[in-house]
């Protein structure tokens, strides 16, 4: 089946385009939906409600759906899987905060989701305010997290290193109580900063959108229009050998033809993990560089295939973390590491965002949208904020309430992201976001890899440590 073209404007095309019907030995029992994954020999059978699935040879679909090990196991486990999925979707409490210690940024990237006025003229948290915030957050997390688990603080932005003294003081004071991360544009990541962050085992995320200045600098540049490619590469070189860093590449119309070269560049510079992210279309500027679904999917899959070629040639993996998370969501739904591809998403459930003035949002994507302020860390109990109407708008967003997601076979491997994008771009929480067809093709590709037995080459080594195998059925 050929993919539908993405409309040049408006909402994305309907999901679930590759569902071919349902199958069950007993119509009174739950059903498995036949799903076309584009593989020469295998199709998927999926229960959309529980995310139970199996890959079956095309010639054996009728036999398998008439009865046997797959259906027997499915019927035996369906309720347990439904309970597990319900717990994942509705039973979590936050364990992380995206902490914005400044509203300002020294860059003016074309697709940024933070309003330009905030990035140009915004405020900083002072050192005392950062320490006070961390103390309040520690008190909240200790109320529901076990002592042997440390909550996570990701200093985010805008550009957190513009407020370097304050956040470094916070890391130093609370390093035994939080796991820290910093997401930075890398322009201020000098040798002294790298030494401090690596000595304290802080996770470091950089951003780079191309393997050469003439590509990367189209979307990531300072307020004068000057690019920052060289500064990011210097930071990458300083971080070589550090296990706790990654680089995000945002896929736009400006770099899609160069994604495979981007993977080569990351691998050459020994980047341990990267992310190839779609453009979040929350604000209008990002929509101007949004690629069409089919073009994004084609370039993305070609880049993933290139990581596999490099691994086979060198024995060294470059894990594309957002894709690895999709694979894990299929193989072991509750082991997933990122929470954008589940519904409700992680915003307000597994994490929340702290703005510079103390305001709390379900996710950083909502910063700059006053409607989604749930309260203020310095005035309101966090438990009260999590139950506020702005937070419930996000935590109550379910694929079952969204057309066409509610009938899509892969709805729990996608989650219809992103709520901020859907609300601002398409008009409401009951709308889909910008990349429906891309997400569907991503899942189909992941299942093709599983059918070929290649999926392990795209995952972190040891990703399944601590997990239990609940179902393993051999179906040819």
FENWO-V416953 format. One record per residue. SS is DSSP state (@ for helix, = for strand, . for the rest). PHI is phi as a letter, one per 40 degrees, with the letter a starting at -180 (999 if undefined). OMEGA is omega as a letter, one per 20 degrees, with the letter a starting at -180 (999 if undefined). Layout:
BEGIN
ss phi omega
SS PHI OMEGA
SS PHI OMEGA
END
This chain:
BEGIN
ss phi omega
. 999 r
. c a
. c r
. c r
. c r
. c r
. c a
. c r
. a a
. g a
. c a
. c r
. c a
. c r
. c r
. g a
. c a
. b r
= c a
= b a
= h a
= b a
= a r
. a r
. c a
. a a
. c r
. c a
. c r
. d a
. b r
= b a
= c r
= c a
= b a
. c a
. b r
. g r
. c a
. c a
. b a
= b r
= b r
= b r
= b a
= b r
= c a
. c a
. c a
. b a
. g r
= c a
= a r
= a r
= b a
= b r
= c a
@ d a
@ c a
@ b a
@ d a
@ c r
@ c a
@ c a
@ c r
@ c a
. i r
. h a
@ c a
@ c a
@ c r
@ c a
@ c r
@ d a
@ c r
@ c a
@ b a
@ d a
@ c r
@ c r
@ c r
@ c r
@ c r
@ c r
@ c r
@ c r
@ c r
@ c a
@ c a
@ b a
. b a
. c r
. b a
. d r
. b a
= a r
= b r
= c a
= b a
. b a
. c r
= a r
. c a
. c r
. a r
. c r
= b r
. b a
. c a
. c a
. b a
. c a
. c r
. c a
. d a
@ c a
@ c r
@ c a
@ c a
@ c a
@ b a
. c a
. b r
= b r
. c r
. c a
@ d a
@ c a
@ c r
@ c a
@ c r
@ c r
@ c a
@ c r
@ c r
@ c r
@ c r
@ c r
@ c r
@ c a
@ c a
@ c r
. c a
. b r
. c r
. c a
. c a
. c r
. b r
. c r
= c a
= b r
= b r
= b r
= c a
. b a
. a k
. e a
. b a
@ c a
@ c r
@ c r
@ b a
@ d a
@ d a
@ c a
@ c r
@ c r
@ c r
@ c r
@ c a
@ c a
@ c a
@ b a
. c r
. c a
. b r
= b r
= c a
= b r
= b r
= b r
= b a
. b r
. c r
. g a
. c a
. b a
. c a
. c a
@ c a
@ c r
@ c r
@ c a
@ c r
@ c a
@ c a
@ c r
@ c a
. b r
. f r
. c r
= c a
= b r
= b r
= b r
= b r
. a a
. b r
. a a
. c r
. a a
@ d a
@ c r
@ c a
@ c a
. c r
. c a
. b a
. b a
= a a
= c a
. c r
. c a
. g r
. c a
= c a
. b a
@ d a
@ c r
@ c r
@ c r
@ c r
@ c r
@ c r
@ c r
@ c r
@ c a
@ c a
. d a
. g r
. c a
. c a
. b r
= b r
= a r
= b r
= c r
= b r
= c a
= c a
. b r
. c a
. c a
. b a
@ d a
@ c a
@ b a
@ c r
@ c r
@ c r
@ c r
@ c r
@ d a
@ c r
@ c a
@ c r
@ d a
. c r
. f r
. c a
. c a
= a r
= b r
= b r
= b a
= c r
= c r
. c r
. c a
. c a
. c r
. b a
@ d a
@ d a
@ c a
@ c a
. c a
. b r
. c r
. c r
. c a
@ d a
@ c r
@ c r
@ c a
@ c a
@ c a
@ c a
@ c a
@ c r
@ c r
@ c r
@ c r
@ c r
@ c r
@ c r
@ c r
@ d r
@ c r
@ c r
@ c a
@ c a
@ b a
. g a
. b a
. c r
. b a
= c r
= c a
@ c a
@ c r
@ c r
@ d r
@ c r
@ c r
@ d a
@ c r
@ c r
@ c a
@ c a
. a a
@ d a
@ c r
@ c a
. d a
. b r
. b a
. b r
. c a
. b r
. a a
. b i
. c a
. c a
. c a
= c a
. g a
. b r
. b r
= a r
= a a
= b r
= b r
. c a
. c r
. c r
. g r
= c a
= b r
= b r
. c a
. a r
@ c r
@ d a
@ c r
. c a
. h r
. b a
@ d r
@ d a
@ b r
. c a
. c a
= i a
= b a
. d a
. c a
. b a
. b r
. c a
@ c r
@ d r
@ c r
@ c a
@ c a
. b a
. c a
@ c r
@ c r
@ c a
@ c r
@ c a
@ c a
@ c r
. c a
. c a
. b r
@ c r
@ c a
@ b a
. b r
. c j
. c a
@ d a
@ c r
@ b a
. c a
. c a
. b a
@ c r
@ c r
@ b a
@ b r
. g r
. f r
. c i
. b a
@ c r
@ c r
@ c a
@ c a
@ c a
@ c a
@ c a
@ b r
. h r
. i r
. c r
. c r
. b r
. c r
. c a
. b a
. b a
@ d a
@ c r
@ c a
@ c r
@ c r
@ c r
@ c r
@ c r
@ c r
@ c r
@ d a
@ c r
@ c r
@ c r
@ c r
@ c a
@ c a
. g a
. b a
@ c a
@ c a
@ c a
@ b a
. b r
. c r
. c r
. g a
. d a
. c r
. c r
. g r
. c r
. b r
. c a
. b r
. a r
. a a
. b r
. c r
. b r
. c 999
END
